[in-house]
């Protein structure tokens, strides 16, 4: 591709130069490639500009004069420019498909997956980009990042477009937005699920976190916004695109464009009354949890906007059992219920436990930990949230990374000061799962929070150890059966 075709919005002295590729990774530079100097948290691509030119790069894109003459191309924001370049290099696949984006702290994966499943049931070929996996129609690809890095994102969109996907449903993370990973992509519809404390080790403040999420709604035609959430109410008042509110009606004064009420929860599923555009219907879905009711209402609001028939969405809710690791019931053949959920923030843990509290006959036992090298301020908040709802806690490890698991547990326990809830600590997560299940009785619900779909544990040095909670539960169940016979 000619350089001018990529950089039509920039002035360049090398209009006839042939480009063989575009990258922001100095290690990946090959002769003829265009290198974009991006500054990250630990590395500044500007420091490698001269070196990559020696390796044969055709030119570098930079934010400051590096003294490289006509082989440097100046721009105000290299991250943003890199997104534009990648979109152009891959032939603007983002223009070839309808894009639907979901952002927020919690609920992104379930909402995105529900919309994707509704589209598939309507006979559409769909791409999915999210935390659990990427999908190109029926092809499953591993997920590396919730929102892929820029080059990988546009490469993936190109594959989806070439495969005949009509719509792409994607989770859009605050990192993905703030780092311009999605380039010039524009969305037919965007969903805001909620905003609660998370990632403050990266964003610093909740205001910064909110502003990163808000960026999605400057590039969408239609917004679906959770008005049960205070940040959602603020967002609704600030954006100018077409928009609608959704939520769960908790008082007679609550008003939403799409809402759920008269909700009945059980471990087998959920029944609720949906009102949308003045039309009311009673629905049943096989997923449980108040948060999943909210996710379902958001998905239906989007589905209605993009033309999915009501009958298709209703049938999908009857059939669909949920996303792996999102309030997932793990079968054990024991006389209590074990549920695995990804809840790893105070708000998510609180909502999960509150939902399960309503359908728990016996005791509610929560097993959770907190990740290392992440926002430590939320650790005691996790404990307080759990202590206010559960009957018993088992505090364990999540992904300790480079921190001491015992120190993380001590940080968590600060949130239990002044409470009377019984708790135990066990840094070995496999033993913690067994410990909780061994104490469970008929009618109890054991909630394993934090890992969800993950089948690994991250320890020091970034090492990933295999750890699938479904296997931990199966092993614990065998031990319990052996002890009971």
ZANUFI-490740 format. One record per residue (C-alpha): z, x, y; residue in three letters. Coordinates in steps of 0.2 Angstrom, whole numbers, padded with zeros to 4 digits, always signed. Each point is the difference from the previous one (the first is absolute). Example, Ala and Ser with C-alpha at 12.3 -4.5 7.8 and 13.67 -1.06 7.14 Angstrom:
+0039+0062-0022ALA/-0003+0006+0017SER/
//
This chain:
+0000+0000+0000UNK/-0004+0006+0018UNK/+0015+0004+0010UNK/-0006-0011+0014UNK/+0001-0015-0012UNK/+0018+0003-0003UNK/+0005+0004+0017UNK/-0010-0012+0010UNK/+0015-0004+0011UNK/+0003+0019+0004UNK/-0010+0013+0009UNK/-0006+0014-0011UNK/-0010+0016+0002UNK/-0006-0001-0018UNK/-0009-0016-0001UNK/-0012+0006-0014UNK/+0013+0008-0011UNK/+0001-0007-0018UNK/+0017-0005-0006UNK/+0004+0001-0019UNK/+0017-0009+0002UNK/+0015-0004+0010UNK/+0018+0006-0003UNK/+0017+0003+0008UNK/+0005+0011-0014UNK/-0003+0018+0003UNK/+0001+0004-0019UNK/-0014-0012-0003UNK/-0013+0007+0012UNK/-0017+0005-0007UNK/-0015+0007+0010UNK/-0008-0013+0011UNK/+0016-0011+0002UNK/+0007-0007+0015UNK/+0019+0005+0002UNK/+0011-0011+0010UNK/+0016+0008+0006UNK/+0014-0012-0003UNK/+0018+0004+0005UNK/+0013-0006-0013UNK/+0019+0002-0002UNK/-0001+0017-0008UNK/-0018+0006+0003UNK/-0012+0001+0014UNK/-0018+0000-0004UNK/-0004+0009+0016UNK/+0008+0015-0007UNK/-0014+0001-0013UNK/-0015-0003+0011UNK/-0006+0017+0001UNK/+0003+0003-0018UNK/-0010-0015-0006UNK/-0015+0005+0011UNK/+0000+0017-0009UNK/+0000-0010-0017UNK/-0016-0008+0006UNK/+0005-0016+0009UNK/-0013-0006+0011UNK/+0012-0005+0014UNK/+0018-0005+0004UNK/+0006-0015+0009UNK/+0016+0004+0010UNK/+0011-0007+0014UNK/+0001+0017+0010UNK/-0012+0014+0005UNK/+0002+0013-0014UNK/-0013+0012+0008UNK/-0013-0004-0014UNK/-0014-0004+0011UNK/-0013-0012-0005UNK/+0007-0001-0018UNK/+0015-0010+0007UNK/-0001-0018+0004UNK/+0014-0007+0012UNK/+0008-0017-0002UNK/+0016-0008+0006UNK/+0007-0005-0017UNK/-0006+0009-0015UNK/+0009-0013-0012UNK/-0010-0014+0008UNK/-0016+0009+0000UNK/+0002+0005-0018UNK/+0001-0018-0005UNK/-0016-0004+0010UNK/-0009+0015-0008UNK/+0005-0005-0018UNK/-0006-0018+0003UNK/-0016+0007+0006UNK/-0002+0013-0014UNK/+0002-0014-0013UNK/-0012-0012+0009UNK/+0013-0011+0007UNK/+0005-0009-0016UNK/+0014-0009+0010UNK/-0014-0010+0008UNK/-0007-0006-0016UNK/+0015-0010-0006UNK/+0013-0012+0006UNK/+0016+0009+0002UNK/+0017-0008-0001UNK/+0016+0010+0004UNK/+0018-0002-0003UNK/+0014+0009+0009UNK/+0019-0001+0001UNK/+0015+0009-0008UNK/+0001-0012-0015UNK/-0012-0012-0009UNK/-0016+0010+0003UNK/-0004+0003-0019UNK/+0003-0018-0006UNK/-0009-0008+0015UNK/-0015+0011-0002UNK/-0001-0003-0019UNK/+0002-0018+0002UNK/-0015-0001+0012UNK/-0010+0011-0011UNK/+0004-0011-0016UNK/-0005-0015+0010UNK/-0017+0007+0005UNK/-0003+0006-0018UNK/+0004-0018-0006UNK/-0012-0006+0013UNK/-0014+0011-0008UNK/+0000+0014+0013UNK/-0001+0018-0004UNK/+0015+0008+0009UNK/+0006+0017+0004UNK/+0019+0003+0001UNK/+0009+0015+0008UNK/+0018+0001-0001UNK/+0016+0008-0006UNK/-0001-0004-0019UNK/-0019+0003-0002UNK/-0017+0000+0007UNK/-0013-0012-0008UNK/-0019-0001+0001UNK/-0003-0017-0008UNK/+0007+0002-0018UNK/+0001+0019+0002UNK/+0018+0007+0002UNK/+0003+0016+0009UNK/+0017+0009+0003UNK/+0007-0002+0017UNK/+0004+0016+0009UNK/+0006-0008+0017UNK/+0002-0018+0005UNK/-0013+0003+0013UNK/-0011+0015-0006UNK/-0003+0015+0011UNK/-0015-0002+0012UNK/-0013+0009-0011UNK/+0006-0008-0016UNK/+0001-0017+0009UNK/-0019-0001+0005UNK/-0005+0008-0016UNK/+0009-0014-0009UNK/-0008-0013+0011UNK/-0017+0007-0003UNK/+0003-0002-0019UNK/+0006-0018+0003UNK/-0015-0005+0010UNK/-0012+0009-0012UNK/+0008-0010-0015UNK/-0004-0016+0009UNK/+0018-0005+0006UNK/-0001-0013+0013UNK/+0018+0001+0006UNK/+0013+0014+0001UNK/+0018-0005+0000UNK/+0011+0015+0005UNK/+0018+0004+0005UNK/+0000+0009+0017UNK/+0015+0012+0002UNK/+0008+0005+0016UNK/-0006+0018-0004UNK/-0017-0006-0003UNK/-0001-0008+0017UNK/+0008+0013+0010UNK/-0010+0014-0008UNK/-0016-0010+0002UNK/-0004+0001-0018UNK/-0010-0016+0000UNK/-0012+0006+0014UNK/-0009-0013+0009UNK/+0002-0013-0014UNK/+0002-0018+0007UNK/+0008-0014-0010UNK/-0005-0018-0002UNK/+0019-0005-0003UNK/+0016+0010+0001UNK/+0018-0005-0006UNK/+0016+0006+0008UNK/+0014-0003-0014UNK/+0016+0007+0009UNK/+0008+0015+0008UNK/+0016+0007-0006UNK/+0008+0018+0000UNK/-0011+0012-0010UNK/-0009+0017+0004UNK/+0011+0004+0015UNK/-0001+0018-0006UNK/-0018-0001+0005UNK/-0001-0012+0014UNK/+0017+0004+0008UNK/+0004-0017+0007UNK/-0004-0018-0005UNK/-0010-0002+0016UNK/-0012+0014-0005UNK/-0001-0008-0018UNK/-0004-0017+0008UNK/-0013+0007+0011UNK/-0009+0009-0015UNK/+0000-0017-0009UNK/-0007-0009+0015UNK/-0015+0011+0001UNK/-0008-0010-0014UNK/+0000-0016+0010UNK/-0011+0008+0014UNK/-0014+0001-0013UNK/+0000-0017-0009UNK/-0008-0017+0003UNK/+0014-0010-0007UNK/+0019+0003-0002UNK/+0012-0008-0012UNK/+0018+0004+0006UNK/+0017-0002-0008UNK/+0010-0010+0014UNK/+0016+0001-0011UNK/+0000+0018+0006UNK/+0005+0005+0018UNK/-0013+0013+0001UNK/-0013-0012-0006UNK/+0005-0012+0014UNK/-0002+0014+0012UNK/-0017+0005-0007UNK/-0006-0018+0001UNK/+0004+0000+0019UNK/-0009+0016+0003UNK/-0017-0001-0008UNK/-0015-0009+0005UNK/-0010-0003-0015UNK/-0001-0017-0009UNK/+0017-0001-0010UNK/+0011-0011-0010UNK/+0019+0000-0005UNK/+0007-0001-0017UNK/+0017-0001-0007UNK/+0014-0009-0010UNK/+0007-0015+0009UNK/+0019+0002+0001UNK/+0005-0012+0014UNK/-0008-0016+0006UNK/-0005+0009+0016UNK/-0010+0013-0009UNK/-0019-0002+0004UNK/-0014+0010-0009UNK/-0018-0003-0002UNK/+0002+0004-0019UNK/+0018-0003-0007UNK/+0009-0002-0016UNK/+0016-0011-0003UNK/+0009-0009-0013UNK/+0000+0015-0011UNK/+0007+0000-0018UNK/+0002+0017-0008UNK/+0002+0006-0018UNK/-0003+0015-0010UNK/-0015-0009-0007UNK/-0009-0004+0016UNK/+0002-0008+0017UNK/-0005-0018+0006UNK/-0002-0003+0019UNK/-0008-0012+0012UNK/-0014+0008+0011UNK/-0006-0007+0017UNK/-0015+0007+0007UNK/-0011-0007+0014UNK/+0010-0016-0002UNK/-0004-0002-0018UNK/+0015+0000-0012UNK/+0000+0004-0019UNK/+0013+0004-0014UNK/-0004+0017-0008UNK/+0007+0010-0015UNK/-0003+0018-0003UNK/+0006+0011-0014UNK/+0007+0013+0012UNK/+0018-0001+0006UNK/+0010+0004+0015UNK/+0000-0006+0018UNK/-0010+0015+0006UNK/-0014-0004-0012UNK/+0000-0018+0007UNK/-0003+0008+0017UNK/-0014+0012-0007UNK/-0008-0015-0009UNK/-0001-0010+0017UNK/-0007+0015+0009UNK/-0014+0002-0014UNK/-0004-0019+0001UNK/-0002+0001+0019UNK/-0012+0014-0002UNK/-0009-0008-0014UNK/-0002-0016+0010UNK/-0007+0010+0014UNK/-0013+0009-0010UNK/-0006-0015-0009UNK/+0009+0001-0018UNK/+0001-0018-0007UNK/+0017-0008-0001UNK/-0002-0003-0018UNK/-0003+0018-0004UNK/+0015+0006+0009UNK/+0011-0013-0008UNK/-0006+0004-0017UNK/+0002+0019+0003UNK/+0019-0003+0004UNK/+0002-0010-0016UNK/-0008+0015-0010UNK/+0006+0016+0009UNK/+0016+0008-0006UNK/+0001+0012+0014UNK/-0002+0019+0004UNK/+0007+0013-0011UNK/+0017+0006+0007UNK/+0002-0015+0012UNK/+0014-0011-0006UNK/-0007+0003-0018UNK/+0010-0007-0014UNK/+0001+0013-0014UNK/+0001-0008-0017UNK/+0015+0006-0011UNK/+0004-0014-0012UNK/+0018+0001+0006UNK/+0010-0014+0007UNK/-0001+0006+0018UNK/-0015+0003+0012UNK/-0006+0017+0006UNK/-0011+0001+0015UNK/-0009+0015+0008UNK/-0004+0000+0018UNK/-0006+0013+0013UNK/+0013-0005+0013UNK/+0004+0017+0008UNK/+0006-0006+0018UNK/+0016-0009+0005UNK/-0010-0016+0005UNK/-0011+0000-0016UNK/+0015+0003-0011UNK/+0010-0014+0009UNK/-0015-0012-0002UNK/-0002+0004-0018UNK/+0018-0003-0004UNK/+0001-0016+0010UNK/-0015-0007-0009UNK/+0007+0004-0017UNK/+0018-0005+0005UNK/-0007-0018+0001UNK/-0007+0000-0018UNK/+0014+0010-0008UNK/+0012-0010-0012UNK/+0012+0015-0003UNK/+0002+0016+0009UNK/-0012+0010+0011UNK/+0000+0018-0004UNK/-0009+0012+0011UNK/-0006+0017-0005UNK/-0007+0011+0015UNK/-0001+0017+0008UNK/-0008+0007+0015UNK/-0014+0013+0002UNK/+0003+0018+0006UNK/-0009+0008+0015UNK/-0001-0017+0007UNK/+0009-0011+0014UNK/+0019+0004-0005UNK/+0006-0013+0012UNK/-0005-0015-0011UNK/+0010+0007-0015UNK/+0017-0009+0005UNK/-0010-0015+0006UNK/-0007-0002-0018UNK/+0017+0000-0007UNK/+0007-0013+0013UNK/-0015-0011-0003UNK/+0003+0000-0019UNK/+0019-0002+0001UNK/-0002-0015+0010UNK/-0010-0009-0013UNK/+0002+0008-0017UNK/+0015-0002-0012UNK/-0001+0018-0006UNK/-0009+0016+0005UNK/-0006+0016-0010UNK/-0005+0013+0013UNK/-0012+0013-0007UNK/-0015+0011+0005UNK/-0017-0005+0006UNK/-0012+0014+0005UNK/+0013+0014+0005UNK/-0014+0012+0004UNK/+0008+0016+0008UNK/+0017-0008+0003UNK/+0016+0000-0011UNK/+0000-0017-0009UNK/+0019+0000+0000UNK/+0000+0002+0019UNK/-0012-0014+0002UNK/+0011-0011-0010UNK/+0015+0005+0011UNK/-0010-0005+0015UNK/-0003-0017-0008UNK/+0018-0002-0004UNK/+0005+0001+0018UNK/-0007-0018+0002UNK/+0012-0006-0013UNK/+0015+0005+0010UNK/+0011-0016+0003UNK/-0008-0010-0013UNK/+0007-0005-0017UNK/-0015-0001-0010UNK/+0001+0009-0017UNK/-0012+0014-0001UNK/-0004+0015-0011UNK/-0010+0016+0003UNK/-0012+0008-0012UNK/-0013+0013+0007UNK/-0010-0001-0016UNK/-0010-0016+0003UNK/-0004-0002-0019UNK/+0019-0001-0003UNK/+0003-0011+0015UNK/-0012-0013-0007UNK/+0009+0001-0017UNK/+0017-0001+0009UNK/-0005-0016+0009UNK/-0008-0008-0014UNK/+0014+0004-0012UNK/+0012-0010+0012UNK/-0011-0015+0002UNK/+0004-0016-0008UNK/-0008-0017-0004UNK/-0008-0006+0016UNK/+0001+0016+0010UNK/-0014+0007+0009UNK/-0002+0019+0001UNK/-0011+0006+0015UNK/-0007+0017+0000UNK/-0005+0004+0018UNK/-0010+0014+0008UNK/-0013+0006-0013UNK/-0011-0016-0003UNK/-0017+0005-0006UNK/+0004+0019+0000UNK/+0000+0009-0017UNK/+0007+0016+0006UNK/+0015+0008+0009UNK/-0003+0013+0013UNK/+0013+0015-0001UNK/+0001+0017+0009UNK/-0016+0008+0004UNK/-0010-0016+0000UNK/+0000+0000-0019UNK/-0004-0017-0008UNK/+0010-0004-0016UNK/-0006-0015-0010UNK/+0012-0014+0002UNK/-0006-0018-0003UNK/+0014-0013+0001UNK/-0008-0011-0013UNK/+0003+0014-0012UNK/+0018+0003+0006UNK/+0003-0019-0002UNK/-0007+0000-0018UNK/+0010+0016-0005UNK/+0016-0008+0007UNK/-0004-0016-0009UNK/-0001+0009-0016UNK/+0017+0009+0003UNK/+0008-0017+0004UNK/-0007-0009-0016UNK/+0006+0015-0010UNK/+0017-0002+0008UNK/+0001-0019-0003UNK/-0005+0001-0019UNK/
//
